[in-house]
Amino acid sequence: MTTNERSASHGPRPVSAGPRRTTRDRILDAAMDLFAEVGFSGATISEVERRVGLAAGTGSLYRHFPSKEALLKAAVEREVTRLRDEMAVGRAALPRSADPAEHRLRLYEQLLADIRRFDRLFRLMLNEGERIPELREAIWAALRRPVPTDPREEDVVDAIAVTALGGYHLFSTMQGRPFNGVAQDQFLRTLVDLTRASAWEGASPAAD
C-alpha cells in the first residue's frame, strides 16, 4: 500500500493529538461516521449521542443542533473543510518535475488520493443528494473540478482521466484489491500514456 493510499483511508478517523476537541466537534465526527455508514434515514440521534458519550435518548444533542437535518449539514460542511485542508497540504508537497509525463503521473496520483479522501462524502451524496442540494456543489467545489459550459479538447481529456481514476477506485473497492489485479502504479502510468495529447501538454489537471 502506498503512502497516498494510507493517508487517504476513509475509515473512522483516529483522534489526533492536539487541542482538546469540544463536545460539538465530537458530535460532528460521530455524526459524519454514522451518516456515511447508514445514511440519513438510518442514523438516529440516540446513536450519535451514544457514540459521543452523551446520555442516549435524553435529547442532549439538541442543545447543540436543533434537528437531524441541521446536524447533517453541519457535519458535511466540517468534513468538506477538513478534506480541503488535507488536499491543500498534499498538493503543496507535490514534487515538480521537468518531465511532463512524470509531472502528470504525480498529478494523477494526487487526484486518486483526493478521490479516496472524499469516498464517504461521495457515498453520502449518492444517498442524500436530493435531501441536501448543496452537497454536490460543495464536494465539486472542494475538489476544485470546474464544470465548463463549452468543454475544450483538454477538458474532455481531463474528464476521461477523472472518470478513469474514479472508476479504478470504485471497482478496486468492490473487489477488495487493485481492480483486476492491475497495480496502482501500472494503472496510473498507462493512464498517462493514454491521455497524452499535444493540446493538453500545458495543462495541469487537479493542480489548481
PyMOL commands that set and color helices and strands:
alter all, ss='L'
color gray80, all
select helices_A, chain A and resi 3-7+23-42+45-52+60-63+68-92+100-117+119-128+134-143+153-175+179-181+184-194+198-200
alter helices_A, ss='H'
color red, helices_A
deselect
rebuild
show_as cartoon
